[in-house]
Amino acid sequence: MSFIIALLMVKAVHIIAVWIDTVDAIKSSFPIKAMIQLVVGIGAPAIFDLVLISLYFLPYSENIITNGFMGRDFPIIMFMLLLLNAFYILYSIIIRAWVERNELHPSTAPEQKEETHYEGENDIATNTLLVKFQNTQIRLLIHQFLFIHRIERKSHIVKMTGKDYSCQYSITELAKTLSKHGFAQLNRGAIINLKAVKGYKSGERKHTLELILNENYSELFMQYTATDFTVTNEYIESFKKQFSTFYAEN
């Protein structure tokens, strides 16, 4: 029972950490993010643990205060929760520093212009896409996009500088729009800028392709798994066609 509860608590902390990263108003401020991570990430699982343990001892007519659980086991649980949440905060610091370094010193990317704030519809003629970011709308230059992938039902645009923007469009919508700008859909959850692709080869799994990626962006691709860049069967034909057309024109 203790093992099952421990697994559930770890899962709860993970869900809370992932949820925090989906709320722009929270993740944009690191002190607020760290405070919420500690308060909610420790408090919610701790209460969850107390409720389950109390229910477990109920048939035995035992009380978690008088049987020693609160004095012996619970402090250890709180310490472990603190360590687990500290790990998520430390991980966030490392990722934040990495992104800022790539934003300030984008050695692997061509020189970029900053995105501009704008209210209105997407203007494909000017090669831009309107997205929501931190409770406002900004216009991003499409040629800055490296790839787009889906995380928990949200599409995330990753720029060549490494900066990540969640947006309101589906992968299917984005694939249709970006196909005119040198992008190809790889699978149901990913689209890539063909500038980042040197070639492709047969995948380890049957009826798949594996991409040979441009070394100029290797640092950015390292944090993602190989499956993110696997072309699945239903997209192989269209990918090959787009790849050939792109490099014939460029």
N, C-alpha and C positions, 0 to 999 in steps of 0.2 A: 504493500500500500504506500509506504514511504517513497519507494522508487517511482511508482506511477505518479504520485503527487509532485515529486521533483521534476519529472519529465514535463508535466503540465505547467509547472511554474516557469521552467526554462522557455517553453513554447510561448507562454504569456508574455514574458519579457521581450522575446524576439518580435512578437506581434506588435507590442507597444512601440518598440524601436522603429519598426518598419512604418507604422502608422504616423509617427512623429515626422518622418522624412517625406510624408505625402502632404503635410500641411504647410503651405508656403509661409504663412505668417509665423510659424514656429521655427522651421528649419533655417529661415533667413537670419535669425538671431541666435548665435551659439549659446550665450548665457541662459536664455529662456529655454532653449532646447535641452541643455544639460540639466537645468532645474526640473523641468517636466519629466525628463528621463529618470532622474533619481526619485522624485516624489511619486510619480505614477508607476514607474518600473519596479519600485520596491514596495510601495503601499498596497497596490492592487494584488500582486501575487502573495504578499504576506497575509492579507485578509482572506484571500482564497484558500491559503494553506490552513489558517486557523479554523475556518468553517469546515473544511474536509476532515481535518484531524478530529475536531469535536464530534462530527457525525460518526467517524470511525470508532471512537471510544464510547459512544452513546450506548450501544448494546451491552457493553461490559460494565456499565454504571460507573464509569470513571470520568473524572474531571481533569482537563488539561492543566489546570493550575495546581491541583493537589497531587497529581501523579508524577510531577516533575518535568513535564514536557516544556512548560514555559520557562523554567529555570535552567534546563539542561540543553534541550534540542533547539528551541526557538532562537536563541542568540546565535547559534551556529548557522541556522537557516538565513537569518538576517545578514550575517557576514557574507555568506555565499551570494545572496542577492545583490549586496553592495558590490562585490567583485564583478559579477556578471554585468551589472549596469555600468560599472566603471569601464569595462571592456568596450561596450558599445559607444561610450563617450570618447574613449581614446581612439577607437576606430574612426569615429566621425572627425576628430581633430586631424588625423593622418590624411583622410580623404580630402578634407577641406584645404589643408596645406598643399596637397598635390594639385588640386584644381586651381588654386590661386597661383601656384608656381607656373602652371601651364598657361594661365591667363596673362600673367605678367611677362613670361619669357617663353612664348610659343615657338621654341626652336625647331619643332618638327612640322610646323604649319606655315603656310604662306601668310604674308601680312594681311590683316583683316581690318575692316571698318567696324565701328561699333554699331549695334542695333539702335534704332530710333523709335521713340514712342509715337504711336499713331492710332487713331480711331478710324475704322472703316473696314472695307472688305479686302480680301486677298487680291493683290495686284500682280498677276503672273507676268505681265508685260515688263515690270520692273524687277522681276526675279526675287520677290519677297513673299513672306508668309506671316500672317498675323496670328500671334499666339497670346494666351493669357499667362502672365508671370507676376507673382507677388501682388495679386489683386488689381493688376492693371493689364493693359494690352500693349504689346510691343511688336514691332515689325522686324523680323529676322531675315537676313539675306540668305537665300537658298544655297548659294555657292559656298557658304561657310559650313553647311551641314556635312558631317562625316557619315553618320548612319542614324537610323531611327529604329528603336526596338520597343517592345511592349513589356511593361512591368505591372503586374497585378491590374490588368484592364485599363492601364493608361499608356499612351504612347509617349516615349521620351526621345527628344531630339538631342543628339550629341554633336556638338560643334567640333571643328578641327582643333580648337584650343582645349578641348576636353570639357567645356561647360555643358551642363545638362539642363534641358528645359522640358517639363512635362506639358503636354498640350491636349486640347479637347478633341482632336481628330483621331479617327480610327486608322489603323495601319492600311486598310483598304483605300480609304479616302486619300491618305498621303501618297500611297503608291501611284494612284491615278494622276495626282497633281504633279508629283516629282519625276515621273517617267519622262516628261518633256525636258527635264533638266539634267539628264545623265544619271538617274538613279534607277536601281532595279530591285524588285522585291525578291527576297531569298526564300522566305517561308511565311507562315501566317503571322509571325511575330517580329519580322525584321526587314528593313530596307537599307541598302548601302549605296553610297556615292561611288560610282564606277571608277573614279579617279584613284580610289584606294585599293583597287583590285588589279593585280598584275596578271592573273590567270586563274585557272581552275583545273581540278583533277577529280577523278572518281572518288567518292567518299567510301569510308569503311563500311557503312551500311548500304545495302542494295538500293539502287535507284536514288542516289543522292550525289551531290557534288560538294567538294571542299574547296574553299577559296584560297588562292595564293595572294596574300595581302601585301600591300606596299610597305616597305620597311620604314618609310618616313613617318608612319603613324603607329609603329609597333608598340610604343609606350602606352598609347591610348587603348589599343586592342588587348593588352595583357590582362586587364581587369575583367575581361569577358571570356566566357567559355567558347570552345570551338563550335558547339551546337548553335550559338548565336549567328554564326557565319556559314551554316550548312544550307545548301540549296536543296529543298525537298522536291519530290517527284513532280508534283503538280506545277512547280514553277521552273523546272529545268529548261524546258523549251523556250519560254519567254525570256529567261535570263540569258541563255546563249545568244538569242537573237539581239537582245539589247546590248550585250557585251560586244558582239561583233560590229554592230552599227555604231556604237560609241567610239570604238578605237579606229574604225574606218573613217570617221568624220574628224577625229582628233589626231 
